[in-house]
């Protein structure tokens, strides 16, 4: 069996097993990301920029109904914005659709930069502006619903900044997978 399969036999609630599993998963993605990034750059001409927003401005100091002791706090929510470089403008002022992308992050919260290729791929293949949200994974220091509210803050940011981002606010989709 592979190293990953062996790790799955242990409980991920056990810190030692979780650390081993994280190291293997993130190590794999760090190895593949440069190759994927190069392939996507050859296929699609896209640009990417990193913005850091105050998530509190979009969520506020909100107590969660499911967790009364929980109050949202994320003053440095990182979002990677990917967009096609050439936009076919027919003069109609039509805007691109938007996609809020919540990348898989593995169990330890891989750096969002590992997934920049994924945002570029979505932007190029769907001719859309993509906001790749670096949400906080569920951990003792950031219990749920922190990650969910980070994603919601990213969506609200995209709607609020629609004209600056060049998107149609009535055409925003959410794409998630894995931990997202």
PAZAPA-4460 file (N, C-alpha, C; in steps of 0.05 Angstrom, whole numbers, plus 32768, in hexadecimal, padded with zeros to 4 digits):
% residues 180
    n_x    n_y    n_z   ca_x   ca_y   ca_z    c_x    c_y    c_z   seq   type   mol
   8011   7FE8   8000   8000   8000   8000   8011   8019   8000     1      X     A
   8006   802E   7FF5   8016   8047   7FF4   8017   8054   8010     2      X     A
   8028   8067   8012   802B   8075   802C   8011   8082   8034     3      X     A
   8003   808E   8021   7FE9   809B   8027   7FD4   8087   8031     4      X     A
   7FD3   8070   8023   7FC0   805B   802C   7FC6   8052   8048     5      X     A
   7FDF   804F   804F   7FE6   8047   806A   7FDD   805D   807E     6      X     A
   7FE0   8076   8077   7FD8   808B   8089   7FBA   808C   808D     7      X     A
   7FAB   8084   8078   7F8E   8084   807B   7F84   8070   808F     8      X     A
   7F95   805C   8096   7F8C   8047   80A9   7F8D   8052   80C5     9      X     A
   7F9C   8067   80CA   7F9D   8073   80E5   7F88   8089   80E7    10      X     A
   7F81   808F   8100   7F6D   80A4   8105   7F79   80BF   8100    11      X     A
   7F6C   80D0   80F0   7F75   80EB   80EB   7F6F   80FD   8103    12      X     A
   7F61   80F3   8117   7F5D   8102   812F   7F77   8101   8140    13      X     A
   7F88   80EE   813B   7FA1   80EB   8149   7FB5   80FF   813C    14      X     A
   7FC0   8111   814C   7FD1   8127   8142   7FE9   811C   8132    15      X     A
   7FF5   8106   813B   800C   80FB   812D   8004   80F1   8111    16      X     A
   7FED   80E3   810F   7FE4   80DA   80F5   7FDC   80F1   80E3    17      X     A
   7FD0   8105   80EF   7FC8   811D   80DF   7FE0   812B   80D4    18      X     A
   7FF5   812E   80E4   800E   813B   80DB   801B   812B   80C4    19      X     A
   801C   8110   80C7   8028   8100   80B2   8017   8102   8098    20      X     A
   7FFD   8100   809A   7FEB   8102   8083   7FEE   811D   8075    21      X     A
   7FEF   8132   8085   7FF2   814D   807A   800C   8150   806B    22      X     A
   8022   8146   8076   803C   8148   8069   803C   813B   804E    23      X     A
   8030   8123   804C   8030   8114   8033   801E   8123   801F    24      X     A
   8006   812B   8026   7FF4   8138   8014   7FFF   8153   800A    25      X     A
   8008   8164   801C   8012   817E   8014   802C   817B   8005    26      X     A
   803D   8168   800C   8055   8163   7FFE   8050   815B   7FE1    27      X     A
   803C   814A   7FDD   8034   8142   7FC2   802C   815A   7FB1    28      X     A
   801A   816B   7FBD   8010   8182   7FAD   8027   8196   7FA8    29      X     A
   8039   819A   7FBB   804F   81AC   7FB6   8060   81A2   7F9F    30      X     A
   8063   8188   7F9C   8072   817D   7F86   8064   8180   7F6B    31      X     A
   804A   817D   7F6B   803B   817E   7F52   8033   819A   7F49    32      X     A
   8031   81AD   7F5C   8027   81C7   7F56   8037   81D6   7F40    33      X     A
   8052   81D5   7F41   8061   81E3   7F2C   805B   81D8   7F10    34      X     A
   8058   81BE   7F0D   8052   81B2   7EF3   8036   81BA   7EEA    35      X     A
   8023   81B9   7EFC   8008   81C0   7EF6   8006   81DE   7EEE    36      X     A
   8015   81EF   7EFD   8015   820B   7EF8   8020   8210   7EDC    37      X     A
   8036   8203   7ED4   8042   8207   7EBA   802F   81FE   7EA4    38      X     A
   8021   81E7   7EA8   800E   81DE   7E93   7FF7   81F1   7E90    39      X     A
   7FEC   81FB   7EA6   7FD6   820E   7EA4   7FDE   8228   7E97    40      X     A
   7FF6   8232   7E9D   8000   824A   7E90   8003   8247   7E72    41      X     A
   800B   822F   7E69   800D   822B   7E4C   7FF1   8229   7E3F    42      X     A
   7FDE   821F   7E4D   7FC3   821B   7E42   7FB2   8235   7E43    43      X     A
   7FB5   8245   7E58   7FA4   825C   7E5B   7FB4   8274   7E63    44      X     A
   7FAE   828B   7E57   7FBB   82A4   7E5E   7FAA   82B1   7E73    45      X     A
   7FB3   82B0   7E8C   7FA5   82BB   7EA2   7FB7   82CC   7EB3    46      X     A
   7FAB   82DD   7EC3   7FBB   82ED   7ED6   7FB1   82E5   7EF2    47      X     A
   7FC2   82EA   7F05   7FBA   82E3   7F21   7FC4   82F9   7F33    48      X     A
   7FB4   8300   7F47   7FBD   8313   7F5C   7FB2   8309   7F77    49      X     A
   7FC1   8310   7F8B   7FB9   8309   7FA6   7FAD   8321   7FB4    50      X     A
   7F96   831E   7FC0   7F8B   8334   7FD0   7F87   8328   7FEC    51      X     A
   7F8A   8339   8000   7F85   8332   801B   7F6F   8345   8025    52      X     A
   7F59   8339   802D   7F43   8349   8036   7F3E   8345   8054    53      X     A
   7F2F   8358   805F   7F26   8355   807B   7F0C   8346   807A    54      X     A
   7F0C   832D   807F   7EF4   831D   807E   7EDE   8327   8090    55      X     A
   7EE6   8334   80A6   7ED3   8340   80B9   7EC1   8354   80AC    56      X     A
   7ECC   8362   8098   7EBC   8377   808A   7EA5   836A   807A    57      X     A
   7EA8   8351   8073   7E93   8344   8063   7E82   8332   8074    58      X     A
   7E8C   8328   808B   7E7C   8317   809C   7E74   8326   80B5    59      X     A
   7E86   8336   80C0   7E80   8344   80D8   7E85   8333   80F1    60      X     A
   7E82   833E   8108   7E86   8330   8121   7E6D   8320   8127    61      X     A
   7E6A   8309   8119   7E52   82FA   811A   7E55   82E1   812B    62      X     A
   7E43   82DD   813D   7E43   82C4   814D   7E33   82AF   813D    63      X     A
   7E3D   8298   813C   7E30   8282   812D   7E1B   8275   813E    64      X     A
   7E03   8271   8132   7DED   8265   8141   7DF3   8249   814A    65      X     A
   7E03   823B   813B   7E09   821F   8142   7E1F   821D   8157    66      X     A
   7E2F   8232   8159   7E45   8233   816D   7E43   824E   817B    67      X     A
   7E32   8251   818F   7E2E   826B   819C   7E48   8278   81A6    68      X     A
   7E5C   8269   81AD   7E75   8275   81B7   7E88   827D   81A1    69      X     A
   7E80   8278   8188   7E92   827E   8171   7E8C   829A   8166    70      X     A
   7EA0   82A9   8162   7E9E   82C3   8154   7EB2   82C4   813E    71      X     A
   7EA9   82CB   8126   7EBA   82CC   810E   7ED0   82E2   8111    72      X     A
   7EE8   82DB   810A   7EFE   82EF   810A   7F13   82E6   80F6    73      X     A
   7F14   82F4   80DF   7F2A   82EF   80CC   7F2F   830A   80BE    74      X     A
   7F43   8318   80C8   7F4A   8332   80BD   7F5D   8330   80A6    75      X     A
   7F67   8318   809F   7F7A   8315   8089   7F74   82FD   8078    76      X     A
   7F5D   82FE   806B   7F54   82E8   805A   7F61   82EC   803E    77      X     A
   7F71   82D8   8036   7F7F   82D9   801C   7F6E   82CD   8006    78      X     A
   7F6D   82DC   7FEF   7F5E   82D3   7FD8   7F70   82D6   7FBF    79      X     A
   7F72   82C2   7FAF   7F81   82C4   7F95   7F6C   82C9   7F7F    80      X     A
   7F70   82DF   7F71   7F5D   82E6   7F5B   7F6B   82DF   7F41    81      X     A
   7F5E   82CD   7F32   7F68   82C5   7F17   7F54   82CF   7F02    82      X     A
   7F5F   82D8   7EEC   7F4D   82E0   7ED6   7F5B   82DC   7EBB    83      X     A
   7F4B   82D8   7EA6   7F56   82D5   7E8B   7F64   82F0   7E84    84      X     A
   7F7B   82EE   7E77   7F89   8307   7E70   7F7B   8316   7E59    85      X     A
   7F71   8308   7E46   7F63   8315   7E30   7F46   8311   7E32    86      X     A
   7F37   8326   7E34   7F1A   8325   7E36   7F0F   832F   7E1C    87      X     A
   7EFF   831E   7E0F   7EF3   8326   7DF5   7EDD   8339   7DFB    88      X     A
   7EE2   8353   7DF7   7ECE   8367   7DFD   7EC1   836F   7DE3    89      X     A
   7EA7   836A   7DE1   7E98   8371   7DC9   7E8C   838D   7DCB    90      X     A
   7E94   839C   7DDF   7E8A   83B7   7DE2   7E70   83B9   7DF1    91      X     A
   7E64   83A2   7DF8   7E4B   83A1   7E06   7E4E   83A6   7E24    92      X     A
   7E66   83A6   7E2E   7E6A   83A9   7E4A   7E64   8390   7E5A    93      X     A
   7E62   837A   7E4C   7E5C   8360   7E59   7E73   8359   7E6C    94      X     A
   7E6B   834F   7E83   7E7F   8347   7E97   7E81   8329   7E98    95      X     A
   7E98   8320   7EA3   7E9D   8303   7EA5   7E8E   82F7   7EBD    96      X     A
   7E89   82DD   7EBD   7E7E   82D1   7ED5   7E94   82CF   7EEA    97      X     A
   7E8C   82CB   7F02   7E9F   82C8   7F18   7E9D   82AC   7F24    98      X     A
   7EB3   82A2   7F2E   7EB3   8288   7F3C   7EC2   828C   7F57    99      X     A
   7EB5   8285   7F6D   7EC2   8284   7F86   7ECC   8268   7F89   100      X     A
   7EE6   8265   7F89   7EF2   824A   7F89   7EFD   8244   7FA5   101      X     A
   7EF5   822E   7FAF   7EFF   8225   7FC9   7F0F   820C   7FC4   102      X     A
   7F29   820F   7FC2   7F3B   81F9   7FBB   7F3D   81E5   7FD1   103      X     A
   7F43   81CC   7FC9   7F4A   81B8   7FDE   7F63   81C1   7FEC   104      X     A
   7F65   81BE   8005   7F7C   81C8   8013   7F8A   81B3   8023   105      X     A
   7F80   819A   8023   7F8C   8186   8034   7F85   818B   8051   106      X     A
   7F8C   8179   8062   7F83   817B   807D   7F93   8190   808E   107      X     A
   7FA8   819A   8084   7FB7   81AE   8094   7FB7   81CA   8088   108      X     A
   7FA7   81CF   8073   7FA6   81E9   8069   7FBE   81F1   8058   109      X     A
   7FC1   81E3   8041   7FD8   81E9   802F   7FD7   8206   8027   110      X     A
   7FEE   8212   8023   7FEE   822E   801A   7FDE   8231   8000   111      X     A
   7FCE   8246   7FFF   7FBC   824A   7FE7   7FCD   824D   7FCE   112      X     A
   7FE6   8256   7FD0   7FF6   8259   7FB8   7FFB   823F   7FA9   113      X     A
   7FF9   8229   7FB7   7FFC   820F   7FAA   7FE6   820B   7F96   114      X     A
   7FCF   8218   7F9A   7FB8   8214   7F89   7FB4   822A   7F75   115      X     A
   7FC8   823B   7F71   7FC4   8251   7F5E   7FBE   8247   7F42   116      X     A
   7FCA   8230   7F3A   7FC5   8225   7F20   7FA8   821E   7F1C   117      X     A
   7F9B   8216   7F32   7F7F   820D   7F30   7F6D   8225   7F2A   118      X     A
   7F72   823C   7F37   7F63   8254   7F31   7F67   825D   7F14   119      X     A
   7F80   825C   7F0B   7F87   8263   7EEF   7F78   8250   7EDB   120      X     A
   7F78   8237   7EE2   7F6A   8223   7ED1   7F4D   822A   7ECF   121      X     A
   7F40   822F   7EE5   7F23   8235   7EE5   7F1E   824F   7ED6   122      X     A
   7F2F   8264   7EDB   7F2B   827E   7ECD   7F2E   827B   7EAF   123      X     A
   7F43   826C   7EA6   7F47   8269   7E8A   7F33   8257   7E7C   124      X     A
   7F2C   8241   7E88   7F1A   822E   7E7B   7EFD   8237   7E7C   125      X     A
   7EF6   8247   7E90   7EDA   8250   7E92   7ED6   826D   7E8B   126      X     A
   7EEC   827A   7E83   7EEB   8297   7E7C   7EDD   82A6   7E92   127      X     A
   7EE7   82A4   7EAA   7EDB   82B0   7EC2   7EF0   82BC   7ED3   128      X     A
   7EE8   82CD   7EE5   7EF9   82D8   7EFA   7EF6   82C5   7F12   129      X     A
   7F0C   82BB   7F1C   7F0B   82A7   7F32   7F18   82B3   7F4B   130      X     A
   7F09   82B1   7F61   7F13   82B9   7F7B   7F18   829F   7F8B   131      X     A
   7F31   8298   7F8E   7F39   8280   7F9D   7F3E   8287   7FBA   132      X     A
   7F2C   827F   7FCB   7F2B   8287   7FE7   7F3D   8274   7FF9   133      X     A
   7F4F   8280   8008   7F60   8271   801A   7F52   826E   8035   134      X     A
   7F3F   825D   8036   7F2F   825A   804F   7F40   824B   8064   135      X     A
   7F39   824F   807D   7F46   8241   8093   7F3A   8226   8097   136      X     A
   7F4A   8211   8098   7F3F   81F7   809D   7F37   81F3   80BA   137      X     A
   7F25   81E0   80BF   7F1C   81DB   80DA   7F33   81D0   80EB   138      X     A
   7F3A   81DE   80FF   7F4F   81D7   8112   7F47   81E1   812D   139      X     A
   7F54   81D8   8142   7F4C   81E2   815D   7F4F   8200   815F   140      X     A
   7F63   820C   8151   7F66   8229   8153   7F53   8238   8140   141      X     A
   7F48   822A   812C   7F34   8236   811A   7F1E   8223   8115   142      X     A
   7F0D   821F   8129   7EF7   820C   8127   7EE2   8215   8112   143      X     A
   7ED4   8201   8107   7EBD   8208   80F6   7EA9   8218   8106   144      X     A
   7E9D   822C   80FB   7E9A   8232   80DF   7EAE   8246   80D3   145      X     A
   7EC6   8249   80DE   7ED9   825C   80D4   7EDE   825A   80B6   146      X     A
   7EE3   8242   80AD   7EE9   823E   8090   7ED1   8245   807F   147      X     A
   7EB9   823C   8088   7EA1   8242   8078   7E9C   8260   8077   148      X     A
   7EA0   826E   808C   7E9C   828B   808C   7EB2   8299   807C   149      X     A
   7ECA   828E   807B   7EDF   8299   8069   7ED5   8297   804C   150      X     A
   7EC9   8280   8045   7EBF   827C   8029   7EA9   8290   8024   151      X     A
   7E97   8294   8037   7E81   82A7   8034   7E8C   82C4   8031   152      X     A
   7EA1   82CB   8040   7EAD   82E5   803E   7EB9   82E9   8022   153      X     A
   7EC6   82D4   8017   7ED0   82D5   7FFC   7EBB   82D9   7FE7   154      X     A
   7EA4   82CC   7FEA   7E8D   82D0   7FD8   7E83   82EC   7FDA   155      X     A
   7E7F   82F6   7FF3   7E75   8311   7FF6   7E88   8326   7FEB   156      X     A
   7EA2   8321   7FEE   7EB6   8333   7FE3   7EB3   8334   7FC4   157      X     A
   7EB0   831D   7FB8   7EAE   831C   7F9B   7E95   832B   7F91   158      X     A
   7E7F   8328   7F9F   7E66   8336   7F98   7E6B   8354   7F9C   159      X     A
   7E76   835C   7FB2   7E7B   8379   7FB8   7E8E   8386   7FA5   160      X     A
   7EA2   8377   7F9B   7EB6   8381   7F89   7EB1   837A   7F6B   161      X     A
   7E98   8373   7F65   7E92   8369   7F4A   7E9A   837C   7F34   162      X     A
   7E94   8396   7F37   7E9B   83A8   7F21   7EB9   83AB   7F1F   163      X     A
   7EC8   83AC   7F35   7EE5   83AF   7F34   7EF2   8395   7F29   164      X     A
   7EE6   837E   7F2E   7EF1   8365   7F24   7EE8   835F   7F07   165      X     A
   7ED5   836E   7EFD   7ECC   836A   7EE2   7EB9   8352   7EDF   166      X     A
   7EA9   834D   7EF4   7E97   8336   7EF2   7E7A   833F   7EF4   167      X     A
   7E69   832D   7EEB   7E4C   8331   7EED   7E43   8325   7F08   168      X     A
   7E3A   8336   7F1B   7E33   832B   7F36   7E1C   8318   7F36   169      X     A
   7E0D   8317   7F20   7DF6   8304   7F1F   7E00   82E9   7F14   170      X     A
   7E1A   82E7   7F0D   7E24   82CE   7F02   7E3D   82C5   7F11   171      X     A
   7E39   82BF   7F2B   7E4F   82B6   7F3C   7E49   829A   7F46   172      X     A
   7E5B   8288   7F41   7E58   826C   7F4A   7E6C   8266   7F60   173      X     A
   7E67   8251   7F6F   7E7A   8247   7F83   7E82   822B   7F7C   174      X     A
   7E9D   8227   7F7B   7EA8   820D   7F75   7EB9   8203   7F8C   175      X     A
   7EB2   81EC   7F97   7EC0   81E2   7FAF   7EC6   81C4   7FAA   176      X     A
   7EDA   81BA   7FB8   7EDF   819D   7FB8   7EEF   8197   7FD0   177      X     A
   7EF1   817E   7FD7   7F01   8173   7FEC   7EFA   8182   8006   178      X     A
   7F0E   818D   8014   7F09   819C   802D   7EF9   81B5   8028   179      X     A
   7EF9   81BF   8010   7EEA   81D7   8009   7ECC   81D1   8008   180      X     A
***
